[in-house]
């Protein structure tokens, strides 16, 4: 390998929208893909073409209000995309943005006449914080909690045919919002733990349905629970299982009807894997009942991190032999067990012990320059980066994650912890009720997603009585989902027999080692709990380091120079070494060890995966919390590769750093390696000897290595002396040119107003090698139908959204958002003295019908 990967790209940006292997037994040759029957249930994207203004204008809900001068945007949208990541972070919280307050959205649309007589619902996947929803001047909904999806019934006020409708939403993210009915603030509405990206920052969907229909999983707003699919009687050896379906059916007509439910299970190739017979019931007008269906799936591909197999379950309602509703639920089937006990405990998926290893992440999952509003394929990109680091576990923090991220984890094979909403303590009264409601709504919305294995009742402990309430909530709404509910840092001893798993924060500690009795507790760990249920680390290694500092020998910075308020003093190299020490401590005390003195942890999460606009501890130096393994535009740090090696189930190694130093440099070279008995280092074909496997981890150390131009190579050997992995770095020459590489979603850039094209800008030598110590300004020019969103420099105030940016370690990344106009976008990157680079991306038009975009496939 050459000076390839550094902060590595190409291999990580593989044009996402990963196609998972899923399905059942091989379909018969020639079997046609399943075509679901036509039904009155139509789904449209409501994302494209909103009018927006970032101020409060009285009367803006009125249909005739003049919005001709407003900006045109598409959802997901936030009005804090470019006014964050541009001031030095503080420990008290992330940067809120230049504007925090009220904003208006208005969408003009028309409805086909043939939708008259159907039930019409809006599904807001989320907004921050609260939104009043008006249809043609009348208020039809109020979303307040800032976390869950919200449903609004727009049947009564809708107009059809040539008549125009106007949907208006008044959003408030001021940080001072209180629940209207009670005057109670939401505990999690807090900038330090829940970065505040105001706006309709997730998707919006429009559903048109027959009056007799399967409800949507939108308890907040509609008080409906949708479809629940779960397996039973799973035979892991041959993949056989029963598929069970519970669907809430509503008859919103005025007459009684005889309704029949059935279902079809379809594999990833579109072939029928099972058919499920259901019941027939008489359903009175104005009533709802839960209907059931079941069937047997033969030779199923069960979902697991190693094989994240998914199925589409089509639930079909008929009345008098006529299909009146078809709902599609994408899910996966797996058998889970959650055990306690030294050497026997842990998380078991399909009968296999699965050591969870990965990261914790803010649920905002934001990007510098884009905030929380960006296209689905970039969420898949993040999930794929996580999985490619050999991680299989992600713990979302404080509030429930976004639907798009949950689905991305389903596809990538990443086990998730899903919280409800909290800050850092238990609460009472109405604030506890709010948390219960958010947990309930999240369970209903996500209970078909196989990657969620854990519901989290609280971030920093709840009392035993509150824990009991959460357990009962799970029994009511997700009794068969193969999941458990628990809490991080559950300090109340009375909650020990109640919780179904236990979370800790920085649990591996000398004081944990000194515990004596089985009930003695430190940071929510005790041997008694270890013997009852899995204990998972939820946010270890809180240290921080920016991507741009290689080590103490690399120009132009020659290491990180901490300011007076900086807590951590790491560069990329020492950050990796510190991470290895923590990861090793947990690995050496994992639950699989039969020695009860060392048998503890069923999972390990390092905080965070990507740098975040949240509370940070580099108060003198950084505009972000730089605990991430990738930065805030997802460029990998050296720590990303260190974790990839440590988490790898097979031989892997990585040389930390680069190989382009000033003459006379002599330094220690660190090679991270796993499943290697020895590592050999050579320079330009000359061996510097071998280092044997270290007793305390993954770091193979080579002291006093003198730099010389050329190639440095590390070779890993197994116990038999066979080569099992290699890595190499090559010296880069003087900077000669700028290089641009464009990345879009798998279908290319869409002119829908919310899609994004990413551009990696590198400085290269005459042979095309990236110059790893380059750190200077690049200027950009853009032409065509795109909105510049730029990128950021993590140590620079005011770097976002500028038409210039410094490289860091020879590379940076910028973003351009599409508009509603299709065409060619041209980007040029230049620096005086270097050959410039130009790249073009064409955005493809999207076809709207009356302001709506019909959806022909699963969301």
VOMIVEX-417790 format. One line per 4 residues: their letters; for each residue x, y, z of C-alpha. Coordinates in steps of 0.2 Angstrom, whole numbers, plus 5000, padded with zeros to 4 digits. Layout:
BEGIN
a> X:Y:Z; ...
***
This chain:
BEGIN
xxxx> 5000:5000:5000; 5005:5018:4997; 5001:5034:5007; 4984:5029:5003
xxxx> 4971:5029:5016; 4976:5042:5028; 4960:5048:5035; 4955:5036:5022
xxxx> 4942:5039:5010; 4939:5030:4995; 4937:5013:5003; 4925:5021:5015
xxxx> 4914:5031:5003; 4909:5016:4992; 4893:5024:4987; 4883:5018:5001
xxxx> 4865:5012:5001; 4872:4995:5005; 4862:4980:4999; 4861:4967:5013
xxxx> 4860:4949:5011; 4843:4943:5018; 4829:4932:5014; 4825:4914:5016
xxxx> 4829:4898:5007; 4835:4900:4989; 4820:4903:4978; 4815:4891:4965
xxxx> 4823:4895:4948; 4811:4906:4938; 4801:4911:4953; 4794:4928:4949
xxxx> 4796:4942:4962; 4781:4945:4973; 4770:4960:4967; 4759:4966:4981
xxxx> 4741:4968:4977; 4735:4986:4973; 4726:4994:4987; 4719:5012:4992
xxxx> 4734:5014:5003; 4745:5027:4994; 4761:5034:5002; 4769:5051:4996
xxxx> 4784:5060:5001; 4780:5077:5008; 4798:5083:5009; 4800:5093:4993
xxxx> 4796:5111:4991; 4792:5120:5008; 4793:5139:5009; 4803:5144:5025
xxxx> 4807:5159:5035; 4817:5160:5051; 4806:5172:5061; 4789:5173:5068
xxxx> 4776:5181:5057; 4758:5183:5065; 4745:5175:5053; 4757:5165:5043
xxxx> 4745:5150:5046; 4732:5158:5034; 4731:5150:5017; 4732:5167:5008
xxxx> 4747:5173:5018; 4760:5180:5006; 4775:5169:5007; 4782:5173:4989
xxxx> 4798:5180:4997; 4802:5165:5008; 4816:5153:5005; 4812:5137:4996
xxxx> 4818:5122:5006; 4815:5103:5007; 4814:5092:5023; 4824:5085:5032
xxxx> 4829:5104:5035; 4837:5113:5050; 4840:5131:5052; 4855:5128:5062
xxxx> 4866:5119:5049; 4879:5132:5045; 4879:5142:5062; 4886:5128:5072
xxxx> 4903:5120:5073; 4910:5138:5071; 4914:5143:5089; 4925:5136:5102
xxxx> 4916:5122:5112; 4912:5123:5130; 4910:5110:5143; 4893:5117:5147
xxxx> 4886:5113:5130; 4887:5113:5112; 4885:5128:5101; 4866:5132:5100
xxxx> 4867:5142:5084; 4866:5160:5079; 4847:5159:5079; 4837:5149:5091
xxxx> 4818:5153:5091; 4803:5152:5080; 4802:5148:5062; 4788:5145:5049
xxxx> 4786:5132:5036; 4773:5132:5023; 4769:5119:5009; 4757:5122:4995
xxxx> 4750:5106:4987; 4735:5099:4978; 4727:5082:4981; 4720:5071:4967
xxxx> 4701:5070:4966; 4702:5051:4968; 4708:5053:4986; 4692:5060:4991
xxxx> 4684:5049:5004; 4700:5041:5010; 4708:5044:5027; 4723:5056:5026
xxxx> 4737:5056:5038; 4753:5066:5040; 4768:5057:5047; 4782:5069:5054
xxxx> 4797:5058:5059; 4802:5072:5070; 4805:5090:5073; 4815:5101:5085
xxxx> 4808:5106:5097; 4789:5109:5095; 4778:5112:5080; 4760:5118:5078
xxxx> 4753:5111:5063; 4740:5120:5053; 4730:5114:5037; 4721:5128:5027
xxxx> 4722:5139:5042; 4715:5127:5055; 4727:5119:5068; 4727:5100:5066
xxxx> 4741:5095:5078; 4754:5100:5091; 4771:5090:5092; 4780:5095:5108
xxxx> 4793:5082:5114; 4806:5085:5101; 4810:5066:5100; 4796:5055:5093
xxxx> 4787:5054:5077; 4771:5063:5076; 4755:5059:5067; 4741:5072:5061
xxxx> 4724:5068:5054; 4721:5080:5040; 4705:5072:5033; 4693:5084:5038
xxxx> 4701:5100:5031; 4708:5094:5015; 4703:5100:4998; 4704:5090:4982
xxxx> 4706:5092:4963; 4711:5109:4957; 4709:5117:4974; 4726:5121:4983
xxxx> 4730:5116:5001; 4742:5125:5012; 4750:5116:5027; 4759:5127:5039
xxxx> 4770:5122:5053; 4776:5134:5067; 4792:5127:5074; 4800:5133:5091
xxxx> 4818:5128:5096; 4821:5142:5108; 4827:5131:5122; 4814:5138:5133
xxxx> 4799:5128:5127; 4787:5121:5140; 4772:5109:5137; 4757:5119:5134
xxxx> 4745:5109:5144; 4755:5108:5160; 4769:5122:5158; 4782:5108:5161
xxxx> 4798:5109:5152; 4805:5093:5144; 4821:5087:5153; 4830:5082:5138
xxxx> 4828:5099:5129; 4846:5103:5133; 4860:5109:5122; 4874:5100:5131
xxxx> 4866:5083:5129; 4855:5085:5115; 4862:5097:5101; 4848:5108:5096
xxxx> 4845:5108:5077; 4829:5118:5075; 4816:5114:5061; 4807:5100:5053
xxxx> 4824:5090:5053; 4817:5073:5048; 4806:5066:5034; 4788:5070:5032
xxxx> 4776:5057:5024; 4758:5058:5018; 4747:5043:5019; 4730:5041:5010
xxxx> 4720:5026:5016; 4704:5018:5015; 4692:5022:5030; 4695:5003:5035
xxxx> 4714:5002:5037; 4729:4996:5047; 4734:5010:5058; 4751:5019:5058
xxxx> 4763:5017:5072; 4761:5035:5078; 4755:5035:5096; 4760:5053:5098
xxxx> 4746:5062:5089; 4735:5048:5082; 4736:5036:5097; 4738:5022:5085
xxxx> 4750:5007:5086; 4752:5000:5069; 4758:4983:5064; 4769:4972:5076
xxxx> 4779:4957:5068; 4789:4945:5078; 4795:4927:5077; 4793:4913:5089
xxxx> 4798:4894:5090; 4815:4898:5081; 4825:4883:5076; 4842:4890:5074
xxxx> 4850:4875:5066; 4838:4875:5051; 4831:4893:5052; 4813:4888:5054
xxxx> 4802:4900:5064; 4784:4905:5066; 4780:4923:5060; 4767:4931:5071
xxxx> 4758:4947:5066; 4747:4959:5076; 4740:4973:5067; 4729:4986:5074
xxxx> 4714:4989:5062; 4703:5004:5062; 4685:5005:5054; 4683:5024:5052
xxxx> 4667:5022:5041; 4650:5022:5048; 4645:5004:5044; 4650:4987:5051
xxxx> 4662:4977:5040; 4669:4959:5040; 4687:4961:5038; 4700:4948:5035
xxxx> 4719:4949:5038; 4733:4939:5029; 4751:4942:5026; 4765:4937:5014
xxxx> 4783:4936:5019; 4795:4941:5005; 4814:4939:5005; 4827:4952:4999
xxxx> 4826:4945:4981; 4807:4949:4981; 4802:4930:4982; 4788:4924:4993
xxxx> 4796:4915:5008; 4780:4912:5018; 4761:4915:5018; 4752:4919:5034
xxxx> 4734:4915:5037; 4724:4927:5049; 4707:4930:5056; 4691:4937:5050
xxxx> 4682:4949:5062; 4666:4959:5062; 4672:4977:5065; 4659:4990:5069
xxxx> 4661:5008:5062; 4671:5019:5073; 4680:5005:5082; 4698:4998:5082
xxxx> 4704:4980:5085; 4720:4971:5084; 4720:4957:5071; 4732:4943:5071
xxxx> 4740:4932:5057; 4753:4919:5058; 4763:4907:5047; 4779:4896:5046
xxxx> 4795:4902:5038; 4806:4888:5032; 4825:4889:5031; 4825:4908:5036
xxxx> 4841:4918:5036; 4841:4925:5053; 4846:4942:5057; 4863:4945:5066
xxxx> 4878:4957:5065; 4887:4945:5054; 4872:4942:5042; 4859:4956:5044
xxxx> 4846:4948:5034; 4829:4957:5032; 4812:4953:5025; 4797:4963:5019
xxxx> 4781:4958:5027; 4766:4963:5018; 4750:4963:5029; 4734:4963:5018
xxxx> 4716:4968:5023; 4701:4962:5013; 4683:4966:5014; 4671:4955:5004
xxxx> 4686:4948:4994; 4692:4966:4989; 4709:4972:4995; 4707:4988:5005
xxxx> 4724:4990:5013; 4742:4983:5011; 4755:4988:5023; 4774:4984:5021
xxxx> 4785:4981:5036; 4803:4978:5034; 4810:4967:5048; 4822:4953:5053
xxxx> 4820:4938:5063; 4832:4932:5077; 4833:4923:5093; 4840:4932:5107
xxxx> 4845:4927:5125; 4852:4939:5139; 4861:4929:5152; 4871:4932:5168
xxxx> 4885:4922:5175; 4904:4922:5175; 4909:4913:5159; 4892:4909:5154
xxxx> 4883:4926:5153; 4882:4939:5139; 4871:4943:5124; 4867:4928:5113
xxxx> 4861:4930:5095; 4854:4915:5087; 4863:4904:5100; 4880:4912:5097
xxxx> 4888:4923:5111; 4891:4940:5104; 4903:4952:5112; 4896:4969:5109
xxxx> 4909:4982:5104; 4907:4999:5097; 4903:5017:5101; 4890:5028:5109
xxxx> 4884:5043:5098; 4873:5058:5100; 4856:5054:5092; 4857:5070:5082
xxxx> 4871:5061:5073; 4875:5078:5065; 4888:5084:5051; 4897:5100:5051
xxxx> 4890:5112:5038; 4874:5101:5037; 4868:5099:5055; 4855:5086:5058
xxxx> 4847:5087:5041; 4855:5077:5027; 4850:5063:5015; 4847:5045:5019
xxxx> 4862:5038:5010; 4874:5048:5021; 4866:5040:5037; 4870:5023:5028
xxxx> 4888:5029:5025; 4890:5032:5044; 4883:5015:5048; 4894:5007:5035
xxxx> 4909:5016:5042; 4905:5009:5059; 4903:4992:5053; 4919:4993:5043
xxxx> 4928:4997:5059; 4922:4979:5064; 4910:4987:5077; 4893:4978:5080
xxxx> 4886:4990:5093; 4880:5007:5095; 4872:5015:5110; 4862:5031:5106
xxxx> 4863:5044:5120; 4849:5053:5130; 4835:5053:5117; 4828:5040:5104
xxxx> 4837:5039:5088; 4831:5045:5071; 4821:5032:5061; 4834:5033:5046
xxxx> 4848:5028:5058; 4839:5014:5065; 4835:5007:5048; 4853:5010:5043
xxxx> 4859:4999:5058; 4846:4986:5053; 4855:4985:5036; 4873:4986:5042
xxxx> 4871:4973:5057; 4873:4985:5071; 4865:4981:5088; 4857:4997:5095
xxxx> 4853:5003:5112; 4837:5014:5111; 4834:5027:5125; 4818:5037:5128
xxxx> 4822:5055:5133; 4832:5061:5148; 4847:5072:5153; 4857:5066:5168
xxxx> 4845:5061:5182; 4829:5053:5187; 4814:5065:5188; 4797:5065:5196
xxxx> 4779:5070:5192; 4775:5076:5174; 4793:5075:5168; 4793:5057:5172
xxxx> 4777:5054:5163; 4784:5063:5148; 4798:5051:5148; 4786:5036:5150
xxxx> 4777:5043:5135; 4792:5045:5124; 4798:5027:5128; 4781:5020:5124
xxxx> 4780:5030:5107; 4798:5024:5103; 4794:5006:5107; 4779:5007:5095
xxxx> 4788:5015:5081; 4804:5004:5082; 4798:4987:5089; 4800:4980:5071
xxxx> 4818:4985:5069; 4829:4969:5073; 4844:4979:5077; 4837:4986:5093
xxxx> 4840:4974:5107; 4840:4986:5122; 4828:4999:5128; 4836:5011:5140
xxxx> 4825:5018:5153; 4837:5032:5159; 4855:5039:5156; 4860:5041:5174
xxxx> 4849:5030:5185; 4831:5028:5189; 4824:5022:5205; 4817:5004:5208
xxxx> 4799:5010:5206; 4802:5019:5190; 4812:5004:5183; 4797:4993:5187
xxxx> 4786:5005:5177; 4798:5004:5162; 4798:4985:5163; 4779:4984:5163
xxxx> 4779:4996:5148; 4790:4984:5138; 4778:4970:5143; 4764:4980:5136
xxxx> 4770:4986:5120; 4785:4975:5115; 4782:4958:5124; 4789:4947:5110
xxxx> 4802:4957:5102; 4817:4948:5110; 4823:4964:5119; 4827:4969:5136
xxxx> 4825:4985:5146; 4837:4992:5158; 4847:5008:5163; 4864:5016:5162
xxxx> 4871:5019:5180; 4857:5011:5189; 4863:5015:5207; 4848:5010:5216
xxxx> 4851:4992:5224; 4833:4989:5225; 4832:4990:5206; 4844:4975:5204
xxxx> 4831:4961:5203; 4820:4972:5191; 4831:4978:5177; 4834:4966:5163
xxxx> 4851:4972:5159; 4863:4984:5167; 4873:4998:5159; 4889:5007:5166
xxxx> 4899:5022:5162; 4918:5020:5164; 4914:5004:5173; 4932:4996:5172
xxxx> 4941:5004:5186; 4953:5000:5200; 4939:5002:5212; 4928:4990:5203
xxxx> 4943:4977:5205; 4943:4980:5224; 4924:4976:5227; 4922:4962:5239
xxxx> 4905:4956:5242; 4893:4951:5228; 4881:4966:5232; 4896:4979:5233
xxxx> 4893:4991:5219; 4904:5004:5210; 4897:5014:5195; 4882:5002:5195
xxxx> 4893:4986:5193; 4891:4972:5206; 4895:4954:5205; 4877:4950:5209
xxxx> 4871:4960:5194; 4884:4951:5183; 4876:4935:5188; 4859:4941:5184
xxxx> 4860:4949:5167; 4872:4956:5155; 4882:4972:5160; 4887:4983:5145
xxxx> 4899:4998:5145; 4889:5012:5137; 4902:5027:5136; 4920:5023:5140
xxxx> 4935:5033:5135; 4929:5051:5136; 4946:5058:5130; 4947:5070:5115
xxxx> 4959:5073:5101; 4957:5082:5084; 4961:5073:5068; 4974:5086:5062
xxxx> 4988:5082:5074; 4998:5067:5068; 5011:5066:5082; 5025:5077:5090
xxxx> 5037:5075:5074; 5025:5081:5060; 5024:5098:5053; 5017:5110:5053
xxxx> 5011:5109:5071; 5023:5096:5079; 5010:5090:5091; 4996:5097:5100
xxxx> 4999:5112:5111; 4985:5112:5124; 4977:5128:5129; 4973:5133:5147
xxxx> 4956:5125:5147; 4960:5109:5138; 4957:5094:5148; 4966:5081:5136
xxxx> 4983:5083:5128; 4983:5070:5115; 4988:5070:5097; 4982:5056:5085
xxxx> 4996:5044:5090; 4994:5046:5108; 4975:5046:5107; 4976:5028:5099
xxxx> 4988:5022:5113; 4976:5029:5126; 4961:5020:5117; 4971:5004:5117
xxxx> 4974:5004:5135; 4955:5006:5139; 4949:4994:5126; 4961:4981:5132
xxxx> 4956:4983:5150; 4938:4978:5145; 4943:4964:5134; 4953:4956:5148
xxxx> 4938:4957:5159; 4924:4951:5147; 4910:4940:5153; 4917:4925:5143
xxxx> 4931:4923:5155; 4926:4909:5168; 4936:4917:5182; 4924:4927:5192
xxxx> 4937:4939:5197; 4939:4945:5178; 4922:4940:5171; 4912:4956:5169
xxxx> 4908:4965:5153; 4896:4959:5139; 4899:4974:5129; 4910:4989:5126
xxxx> 4906:5007:5119; 4918:5021:5117; 4911:5038:5116; 4909:5045:5102
xxxx> 4910:5038:5084; 4910:5055:5076; 4915:5072:5083; 4899:5081:5089
xxxx> 4892:5098:5093; 4890:5094:5111; 4898:5097:5127; 4917:5096:5125
xxxx> 4932:5098:5136; 4945:5106:5124; 4938:5123:5128; 4953:5132:5121
xxxx> 4956:5123:5105; 4941:5115:5096; 4924:5119:5089; 4917:5102:5093
xxxx> 4918:5088:5105; 4933:5078:5097; 4931:5061:5105; 4926:5054:5088
xxxx> 4935:5040:5079; 4930:5050:5063; 4928:5069:5063; 4912:5079:5060
xxxx> 4912:5076:5041; 4916:5058:5044; 4935:5058:5039; 4943:5044:5049
xxxx> 4956:5048:5062; 4970:5036:5066; 4959:5030:5080; 4947:5023:5068
xxxx> 4959:5011:5061; 4965:5007:5078; 4948:5002:5083; 4946:4992:5067
xxxx> 4961:4982:5072; 4956:4979:5090; 4938:4974:5085; 4943:4963:5071
xxxx> 4938:4945:5072; 4952:4940:5060; 4971:4945:5057; 4973:4964:5054
xxxx> 4986:4977:5057; 4988:4996:5054; 5004:5007:5055; 4999:5022:5066
xxxx> 5004:5038:5057; 5012:5042:5040; 5029:5041:5032; 5033:5059:5027
xxxx> 5044:5067:5040; 5058:5081:5040; 5076:5074:5038; 5084:5068:5054
xxxx> 5068:5063:5062; 5069:5048:5074; 5054:5041:5082; 5044:5026:5089
xxxx> 5033:5018:5077; 5018:5009:5083; 5009:4995:5074; 4992:4990:5080
xxxx> 4989:4972:5076; 4976:4958:5081; 4977:4939:5079; 4996:4941:5076
xxxx> 5009:4932:5085; 5023:4944:5079; 5025:4959:5068; 5040:4963:5057
xxxx> 5044:4981:5052; 5055:4985:5037; 5060:5001:5028; 5064:5000:5009
xxxx> 5065:4981:5011; 5077:4981:5026; 5071:4973:5041; 5071:4982:5058
xxxx> 5067:4966:5067; 5051:4958:5074; 5041:4962:5090; 5032:4949:5099
xxxx> 5013:4950:5104; 5012:4962:5118; 5005:4955:5134; 4994:4970:5137
xxxx> 4985:4973:5121; 4987:4977:5103; 5002:4989:5101; 5018:4982:5093
xxxx> 5032:4995:5097; 5047:4999:5087; 5059:5011:5096; 5071:5024:5088
xxxx> 5066:5021:5070; 5076:5034:5059; 5066:5041:5045; 5072:5039:5027
xxxx> 5062:5042:5011; 5053:5027:5003; 5042:5014:5010; 5039:5007:5028
xxxx> 5030:4991:5029; 5023:4980:5043; 5020:4962:5042; 5010:4951:5054
xxxx> 5013:4933:5057; 5003:4919:5065; 5010:4906:5077; 5016:4896:5063
xxxx> 5026:4909:5055; 5014:4912:5041; 5010:4930:5035; 4992:4935:5039
xxxx> 4992:4953:5036; 5002:4968:5030; 5001:4987:5029; 5013:5000:5021
xxxx> 5016:5018:5020; 5025:5028:5006; 5034:5045:5007; 5025:5059:4998
xxxx> 5035:5072:4988; 5032:5090:4987; 5014:5097:4984; 5010:5099:4966
xxxx> 4992:5098:4963; 4974:5098:4971; 4963:5083:4969; 4944:5083:4970
xxxx> 4933:5067:4972; 4914:5068:4971; 4903:5056:4981; 4884:5055:4979
xxxx> 4871:5042:4984; 4869:5026:4974; 4856:5034:4962; 4866:5050:4959
xxxx> 4862:5068:4965; 4844:5072:4965; 4837:5089:4962; 4825:5088:4977
xxxx> 4832:5102:4988; 4839:5090:5001; 4851:5079:4993; 4869:5082:4995
xxxx> 4885:5079:4985; 4901:5077:4995; 4918:5082:4988; 4935:5077:4995
xxxx> 4949:5089:4992; 4967:5083:4993; 4984:5090:4990; 4995:5078:4981
xxxx> 5013:5076:4975; 5018:5073:4957; 5014:5054:4958; 4997:5057:4965
xxxx> 5001:5053:4983; 4992:5063:4997; 5004:5075:5006; 5000:5070:5024
xxxx> 5007:5085:5032; 4999:5098:5021; 4989:5111:5031; 4985:5126:5021
xxxx> 4970:5136:5013; 4961:5129:4998; 4949:5141:4988; 4933:5135:4980
xxxx> 4922:5141:4966; 4905:5134:4962; 4894:5136:4947; 4877:5128:4944
xxxx> 4861:5123:4953; 4868:5120:4970; 4869:5127:4988; 4886:5128:4995
xxxx> 4887:5121:5013; 4906:5119:5014; 4914:5110:5028; 4924:5115:5044
xxxx> 4941:5116:5052; 4940:5109:5069; 4952:5121:5077; 4946:5137:5068
xxxx> 4933:5149:5073; 4921:5154:5059; 4926:5141:5046; 4909:5134:5041
xxxx> 4901:5139:5025; 4916:5148:5018; 4922:5146:5000; 4939:5142:5008
xxxx> 4945:5129:5020; 4962:5122:5026; 4967:5105:5023; 4970:5094:5038
xxxx> 4983:5080:5036; 4982:5084:5017; 4963:5082:5015; 4946:5089:5019
xxxx> 4928:5087:5014; 4915:5099:5008; 4896:5098:5004; 4885:5105:4991
xxxx> 4866:5103:4993; 4855:5102:4978; 4841:5114:4973; 4824:5110:4965
xxxx> 4833:5114:4948; 4842:5100:4939; 4858:5103:4930; 4877:5102:4931
xxxx> 4886:5108:4946; 4904:5113:4944; 4916:5114:4958; 4934:5120:4957
xxxx> 4947:5119:4971; 4963:5129:4969; 4979:5135:4979; 4992:5147:4972
xxxx> 5007:5137:4965; 4997:5121:4963; 4988:5114:4948; 4969:5116:4952
xxxx> 4956:5103:4951; 4938:5104:4944; 4924:5091:4945; 4906:5091:4939
xxxx> 4891:5082:4946; 4874:5082:4937; 4858:5083:4948; 4843:5073:4941
xxxx> 4826:5081:4941; 4812:5074:4952; 4794:5074:4946; 4781:5080:4958
xxxx> 4763:5079:4957; 4754:5093:4965; 4768:5096:4977; 4769:5077:4982
xxxx> 4781:5064:4977; 4773:5046:4975; 4783:5032:4984; 4784:5016:4975
xxx> 4795:5007:4987; 4798:5005:5006; 4804:5021:5015
***
